[in-house]
Amino acid sequence: MNRLNKQIIAFLILSSIASLGFGQNTKIVYPNFLKEAGYKQKEIDQKLAKVYFDLFEGPNKIYFEVEDSMAYVSDLKNNDARTEGLSYGMMVAVQLDKKEVFDKIWRWSKKYIQHQDGPRKGYFAWSINPKTMKKNSQGSASDGELFYVTSLLFAANKWGNSTGINYYQEARNILDAMWAKDGTGNIYHIFNIKNKQISFVPEGDGYNWTDPSYHVPAFLEAWAMYANDGHEQFYKDCADTSRVFLQRACNPVTGLNYDYTEFSGTPRTTRWAPPAFRYDSWRVPMNIAMDYIWFGKDKEWQKKYAQNIQDFMRSRGINNFEDQFNPEGTLPEFILQAGGYKKLRHSIGLVATIATTEMIFNKNKKFDFVNELMGQKLEPYADGYFDPYYDGLMYLFSLMHLSGKYQLIKPQI
């Protein structure tokens, strides 16, 4: 066989493999960074179990079962249940193989906050009072739908669709509803079609700007792989656009970003606070770390980003860096309150997400941000402020990432 024929055969074999889905990212390695940092596996398992218990079972839990077959996750400090936390709870459950918890949250979400008719059909009311069942808003927050779809696709891959809930069909129902939105009733697709970026909200003017923490390119890659709805290229394009957007949105020196921005990455002023790095922004480091581990398509910039944001936080004091900043690194004049408290603090939620950047860049293998995280406890601050919801979920997600337990869930073979 001559050299040309060998090359042709090799090309055909590789093409066949790629067409079967065994090409890029066939096997993702999920390192246990906590173990690399020197923690024993038993200690890591105990830490994860304790945080999960605190959030889902303990005296300060945020997860509440109702009517035998349903449950919700509550933002206790705001006295509501919101699509952010509900879909986060489902992601925790599918990652940690808590099928009953997953199913109960989904049933509650579908019954009480998913619109079943009208222009918003398929979307979710982003906030509801779980005691009175009165919706605080009929509208959607785009990150809720993002996490619902992704967690449902992962559930379909993990548990199949014949155990009581057809997870894939439920994901498709949301996706198909998105693609049916054409502006009727001022309701749009979750993603701005022209800009290929996730919108802040899929209605009105909120369709025309964004929230950097909603940009999770790894999830869009998963949609391209598993949604099978004919829009695979659009999802891939959105993932790539998000990577470019994050480069624009994150300060090139500090790594910090505004909570809300135009699609260009420039700040967007809202009615509730001047633009700054605040609570939503905490999620950005973790989202970038996830994309680095899962797909690694923007490694050079992601490494520089991780180094920049670590250097900045280290300059503020690794044991006491604040939780709100102007992106250039100064402290903001306006402090956005949380739970009735208007104060800068060394928040466990931000400590957690910054620690995940050591999955990307780890200066001298010291794991100093990981060690700072592992020394944290989910308990009230000295002034009484306590947020097991947002601080707690960022804490749990970050521990899952760092221990290799937050994964791109592929179909079971």
C-alpha atoms as one frame of an Amber mdcrd trajectory, in Angstrom:
protein
   0.000   0.000   0.000   1.500   3.307  -1.005   1.827   6.353   1.219  -1.067
   8.218  -0.450  -3.483   5.332   0.110  -2.418   5.084   3.743  -3.106   8.793
   4.202  -6.535   8.456   2.594  -7.438   5.505   4.821  -6.210   7.337   7.925
  -8.287  10.372   6.971 -11.390   8.223   6.466 -10.914   6.524   9.826 -10.518
   9.844  11.633 -13.544  11.256   9.829 -15.610   8.237  10.832 -14.548   8.571
  14.443 -15.424  12.260  14.455 -18.833  11.562  12.907 -19.585   9.085  15.672
 -18.896  11.719  18.300 -15.581  10.314  19.520 -13.502  13.311  18.493 -12.606
  16.379  20.481 -13.041  16.206  24.244 -13.822  12.491  24.226 -12.276  12.153
  27.654 -12.109  15.035  30.087  -9.837  14.724  33.084 -11.326  16.243  36.240
  -8.396  16.664  38.626  -9.018  16.602  42.366  -7.318  19.889  43.202  -8.203
  19.541  46.870  -6.242  16.313  46.994  -3.379  17.945  45.099  -3.410  20.663
  47.755  -2.679  18.036  50.399  -6.136  17.250  51.766  -6.963  13.601  52.381
  -9.843  12.085  50.423 -11.761  11.360  53.616 -11.451  15.007  54.633 -12.609
  16.149  51.187 -15.607  13.811  51.241 -16.553  14.973  54.722 -16.318  18.629
  53.702 -18.570  18.122  50.683 -21.041  16.056  52.685 -21.174  18.677  55.440
 -21.880  21.560  53.064 -24.506  19.514  51.201 -26.123  18.594  54.539 -26.121
  22.217  55.656 -27.887  23.353  52.490 -30.314  20.490  51.902 -30.957  18.865
  55.279 -29.619  20.862  58.222 -31.296  23.402  60.559 -30.381  26.299  58.244
 -31.283  24.478  55.032 -32.472  26.210  51.876 -34.238  23.109  50.468 -37.831
  22.402  51.538 -39.967  19.412  50.597 -43.706  19.882  50.066 -46.660  17.706
  49.069 -44.592  14.485  49.217 -43.303  14.627  45.649 -42.072  18.218  45.302
 -39.514  20.593  46.801 -38.131  24.083  46.334 -34.935  25.978  47.071 -35.385
  29.329  48.814 -33.332  32.507  48.970 -34.080  32.918  52.657 -32.836  36.486
  52.975 -35.231  37.604  50.211 -38.103  35.328  51.240 -38.568  33.876  47.787
 -37.808  30.948  45.536 -36.124  31.934  42.309 -35.168  30.135  39.147 -31.504
  30.784  39.925 -31.588  28.693  43.113 -34.072  26.099  41.887 -32.004  25.304
  38.808 -28.801  25.405  40.882 -30.371  22.840  43.202 -31.082  20.612  40.226
 -27.497  20.960  39.002 -26.173  20.001  42.444 -28.517  17.016  42.497 -27.583
  15.638  39.078 -23.869  16.102  39.718 -24.033  14.366  43.116 -26.494  11.660
  41.973 -29.404  12.845  44.119 -32.191  11.823  41.752 -35.065  12.203  44.213
 -34.003  15.753  45.062 -33.680  16.592  41.366 -37.107  15.209  40.523 -38.818
  16.995  43.386 -37.378  20.397  42.483 -38.289  19.902  38.835 -41.878  18.896
  39.610 -42.310  21.994  41.817 -40.758  24.254  39.184 -42.956  22.879  36.434
 -46.158  23.077  38.485 -45.758  26.469  40.080 -43.532  28.716  37.961 -43.331
  27.373  34.401 -45.772  29.204  32.117 -48.022  26.713  30.356 -49.641  29.124
  27.900 -49.451  32.625  26.490 -46.434  34.459  25.039 -44.207  33.210  27.909
 -45.144  29.548  27.422 -42.240  27.283  28.392 -40.427  30.015  30.335 -40.402
  30.418  34.117 -41.468  33.202  36.457 -38.127  34.075  38.016 -39.356  34.784
  41.563 -42.234  33.504  43.682 -43.203  33.624  47.351 -43.221  29.918  48.281
 -45.517  30.537  51.255 -48.305  32.378  49.448 -47.442  31.028  45.965 -47.788
  34.564  44.616 -45.393  35.285  41.771 -43.234  38.329  42.428 -42.672  38.560
  38.678 -44.132  36.833  35.668 -40.944  37.448  33.686 -37.895  35.240  33.326
 -34.227  35.640  34.221 -32.219  34.067  31.435 -29.757  32.225  33.677 -32.606
  30.195  35.166 -33.551  28.735  31.800 -29.855  28.194  31.033 -29.387  26.033
  34.135 -32.751  24.261  33.814 -31.990  23.105  30.275 -28.427  22.045  31.063
 -29.348  20.134  34.220 -32.210  18.372  32.412 -29.911  17.327  29.556 -27.407
  16.012  32.099 -30.191  14.143  33.923 -31.249  12.518  30.652 -27.653  11.404
  30.077 -27.225  10.168  33.641 -30.528   8.491  34.476 -32.267   7.987  31.138
 -35.807   9.114  30.375 -37.921   6.182  31.524 -37.859   6.560  35.311 -40.863
   8.832  35.712 -39.685  12.026  34.038 -38.618  12.350  30.422 -35.781  14.759
  31.153 -34.764  15.164  27.543 -38.304  16.028  26.469 -38.602  18.571  29.277
 -35.351  20.197  28.137 -36.584  20.214  24.549 -39.877  21.774  25.618 -37.943
  24.755  26.999 -35.609  24.941  24.004 -38.418  24.649  21.484 -40.340  27.349
  23.337 -37.273  29.613  23.106 -37.069  29.194  19.355 -40.796  29.954  18.996
 -40.380  33.395  20.618 -40.427  36.092  17.950 -41.204  39.223  19.951 -44.920
  38.547  20.268 -46.001  40.050  23.569 -42.534  41.595  23.772 -41.113  38.122
  24.626 -37.960  36.891  22.924 -35.455  34.042  22.778 -33.198  33.683  25.835
 -30.256  34.468  23.545 -30.150  37.652  21.533 -30.180  36.100  18.081 -28.320
  38.904  16.333 -25.542  39.228  18.934 -25.448  35.516  19.858 -25.246  36.426
  23.535 -27.468  35.511  26.460 -29.842  38.326  27.388 -30.396  39.704  30.866
 -34.088  38.901  30.507 -35.818  37.646  27.357 -38.330  40.465  27.134 -38.500
  44.163  26.482 -35.254  46.096  26.586 -33.675  43.401  28.767 -33.234  41.415
  25.555 -30.667  43.978  24.396 -28.042  43.734  27.160 -26.496  41.060  29.322
 -25.024  39.858  32.600 -21.421  38.541  32.341 -22.140  35.864  34.948 -24.796
  34.391  32.627 -22.066  33.629  30.090 -21.295  29.940  30.652 -19.708  28.762
  27.385 -19.257  25.235  28.739 -23.047  24.860  28.991 -23.539  26.038  25.423
 -21.033  23.446  24.232 -23.117  20.862  26.107 -26.264  22.068  24.338 -24.494
  21.671  21.011 -23.617  18.101  21.975 -26.875  16.909  23.537 -29.855  19.133
  22.660 -30.192  17.608  19.170 -32.668  20.293  18.175 -31.052  21.386  14.927
 -29.418  24.507  16.386 -26.044  22.998  17.234 -24.024  25.544  15.267 -25.831
  28.455  16.916 -24.961  27.109  20.380 -21.325  26.627  19.372 -21.265  30.165
  18.024 -22.752  31.480  21.269 -20.081  29.638  23.269 -17.319  31.167  21.167
 -18.941  34.606  21.362 -19.109  34.323  25.156 -15.381  33.628  25.304 -14.678
  36.747  23.259 -17.174  38.733  25.325 -15.544  37.720  28.615 -12.200  38.974
  27.352 -13.808  42.350  26.724 -15.836  42.419  29.941 -13.020  41.529  32.364
 -10.569  44.274  33.307  -7.169  43.457  31.726  -5.312  44.242  34.973  -7.583
  43.152  37.840  -9.747  40.569  36.052 -12.850  42.161  37.602 -16.045  42.748
  35.616 -19.210  44.791  35.961 -22.356  42.989  37.134 -24.317  44.149  34.087
 -23.043  45.199  30.680 -23.908  45.961  27.117 -23.078  43.231  24.624 -19.840
  45.133  24.023 -18.747  44.523  27.633 -19.121  48.181  28.627 -21.044  48.849
  31.865 -24.833  48.967  31.942 -26.456  51.223  34.522 -29.485  49.744  36.276
 -32.130  51.332  38.464 -30.947  49.464  41.583 -27.213  50.196  41.673 -24.382
  51.969  39.843 -22.278  49.540  37.770 -19.546  47.674  39.661 -18.186  44.216
  40.483 -20.811  42.885  42.912 -22.704  39.706  43.785 -23.554  38.468  40.275
 -19.930  38.994  39.243 -18.713  36.448  41.785 -19.831  33.660  39.437 -17.619
  34.703  36.538 -14.321  33.204  37.855 -16.017  29.854  38.450 -17.628  29.847
  34.996 -14.274  30.549  33.357 -12.600  27.797  35.397 -15.306  25.353  34.317
 -14.789  26.191  30.663 -11.033  25.797  31.055 -11.358  22.269  32.476 -14.221
  21.051  30.298 -13.194  22.417  26.899  -9.959  24.411  27.131 -10.632  26.432
  23.986  -9.320  29.732  25.355  -6.532  28.585  27.647  -4.003  31.327  26.993
  -6.365  34.138  27.949  -7.948  32.134  30.793  -4.537  31.570  32.394  -3.763
  35.269  32.217  -7.194  36.089  33.610  -6.733  33.725  36.552  -3.308  35.173
  37.321  -4.661  38.730  37.163  -7.629  38.216  39.450  -5.541  36.223  41.932
  -2.852  38.905  41.984  -5.490  41.542  42.619  -7.172  39.622  45.441  -3.784
  38.844  46.940  -2.996  42.574  46.898  -6.133  43.171  48.988  -5.112  40.469
  51.468  -5.860  36.833  50.837  -7.581  36.458  54.190  -9.688  39.608  54.001
 -10.294  40.796  50.411 -13.611  42.581  50.020 -16.608  41.463  47.954 -17.473
  44.603  45.929 -15.130  46.663  43.751 -14.933  48.987  40.843 -13.378  46.886
  38.054 -10.196  48.962  38.077  -9.687  47.833  41.681 -10.927  50.675  43.866
 -13.703  50.287  46.412 -17.114  51.526  45.247 -18.776  54.500  46.874 -22.164
  52.779  46.659 -22.389  49.493  48.592 -25.162  47.197  47.400 -26.965  45.764
  50.392 -27.823  42.104  50.968 -30.305  40.817  53.505 -30.705  44.233  55.054
 -26.960  44.659  55.576 -25.025  47.289  53.652 -21.424  46.359  54.280 -18.309
  45.150  52.520 -17.154  41.816  53.892 -14.845  38.885  53.136 -17.662  36.786
  51.682 -17.385  33.030  51.533 -19.145  33.016  48.142 -16.419  35.094  46.511
 -13.660  33.286  48.402 -15.092  30.082  46.906 -15.231  31.178  43.291 -11.788
  32.808  43.376 -10.420  29.495  44.691 -11.629  27.747  41.524  -9.254  29.891
  39.455  -6.416  27.813  40.919  -7.731  25.115  38.596  -6.376  27.352  35.827
  -3.350  29.045  37.383  -1.644  28.097  40.636   1.238  30.312  41.695   4.107
  28.164  42.974   1.626  25.327  43.690   0.845  26.909  47.042  -2.958  26.556
  46.797  -3.311  29.581  49.033  -6.794  30.451  47.741  -7.892  26.824  48.079
  -6.551  26.771  51.625  -8.428  29.981  52.407 -11.611  28.316  51.145 -11.067
  25.100  53.078 -10.730  27.121  56.270 -14.159  28.715  55.795 -17.333  27.676
  57.603 -20.886  28.351  56.497 -22.040  30.216  59.572 -23.253  33.709  60.561
 -20.779  36.582  60.440 -19.967  38.499  63.612 -22.611  41.116  62.824 -25.321
  38.464  62.371 -25.448  38.433  58.567 -25.896  34.914  57.216 -26.596  33.749
  53.669 -26.690  29.969  53.318 -28.397  30.459  49.939 -25.994  32.394  47.701
 -22.840  32.081  49.784 -23.734  28.451  50.395 -24.380  27.503  46.783 -21.194
  29.222  45.576 -19.351  27.362  48.353 -20.798  23.989  47.350 -20.346  24.494
  43.604 -16.717  25.513  44.103 -15.938  22.513  46.304 -17.532  20.281  43.677
 -15.376  21.808  40.941 -12.184  21.627  42.984 -12.762  17.992  43.925 -13.559
  16.927  40.353 -17.241  16.298  41.072 -18.744  18.926  38.769 -18.612  17.345
  35.330 -19.862  17.401  31.767 -22.242  14.466  32.158 -22.197  12.341  29.037
 -24.672   9.596  28.067 -24.229   6.370  29.978 -22.928   3.558  27.790
